[in-house]
Amino acid sequence: MNFSLTEDQELLRRSERELLASEWPSAAMRRMLDDSGSASHQFWLKISETGWPALMIPEEYGGLGSGAYDLALLMEEMGRRLVPGTFLSTAVLAAGALQRMGNEEARRNYLPGIAEGRVKATLAVYAPNSGWDLGALRTSGGTDGQVTNGGNDGPVTDDGNEGPVTKSFVPDAAAADLIICVLREGDDVRLVVPHDPKITALETLDPTRALADVTFDPAEAETIGEGAIDALQRTIDIATVALAAEMVGGAAELLEVTVAYVKARRQFGRPVGSFQAVQHRAADMLISLEKARSAVYYAAIAADEQPERLALASSMAKVAANKAYRFASQQAIQLHGGIGFTWEQDLHFYLKRAKASEFSLGSTAWHAERIAAQLGF
């Protein structure tokens, strides 16, 4: 595999970094926390003008038809600026599910709107306590409105069930124009658009990324596609690579601002960065970062060129990114000393994003077990 960037990819990354620096500075991110999403919506309109939401959508539906490697480069730059999660939920999760499992009518109805930025969408997959394993996912509505999940006695279909179904930790559900829910049916899954779903916002560790519970009646939902669980898993795996790339970007930004700070901060008549103990910590941050970046790039290229390796590669990338981002955020706060713990510094936002992302689309422990299973252990 060749990780070298083409001239077009170098230009893409440079333009992405410049636009994000100008359109989504720290002040814009902080405004988003106070204005109920107005700042993030304006930013969404701005990036829609660049064509970023169309990146992974096929050309026949108004997209650019790019691959996962270009997506990883974009997500890495987004991670540097703590961009809200609308792009990941819309252009990667929802659009990916529509491409692989949506019927032709649904693809033509929704994908052009997503590509143009007119439609914000999200994908609701996991039920409360279901875990991250799609093969173990069960969704069974009860007449008392409760939801039963988990268990080892085989899949339960949604056909014929009474009562509502709840999906948990749905990203950006409150802001979405289109919510696509996944219902398990034996070894297959069905995509449905719920009618008048109940959306319950969740209090989250990361204030820059909104999550919600979505409750709906499957009997009143519109079916827009179906397919094998493997098709859904591929969508999740590509989203996992994208999330890992975002985490790499966050870790890279933390390393850069920390190195700049310890070079400028003086103590005992010399820069803090001249002390060997500080240099060792910065070096450890760099090594952890580069390991994660290599794993992410490998997984992205595998998605484009060797899809049979994607399951293993995406889990490897997520484990490496989880560790690198968490380590970088902890070290950055410590190396900034007292100001690292203040509200005025942005470091705590990166720490919260690191911790929240670590458990999104599979924790370190879950992906480690998946890697072991893929390797036959």
PEBELSUL-V963843 format. One record per helix or strand. SS is the DSSP state (A for helix, B for strand). FROM is the first residue (numbers start at 1). LEN is the number of residues. Records with the same first field share a line. If there is no record, write none. Layout:
BEGIN
SS: FROM-LEN, FROM-LEN
END
This chain:
BEGIN
A: 7-17, 26-7, 38-13, 52-3, 59-3, 68-13, 86-16, 104-13, 134-3, 218-3, 229-36, 272-3, 276-30, 307-29, 337-5, 347-12, 364-11
B: 102-1, 121-4, 140-2, 147-2, 165-7, 178-8, 188-6, 198-4, 211-6, 222-7, 266-2, 270-2
END
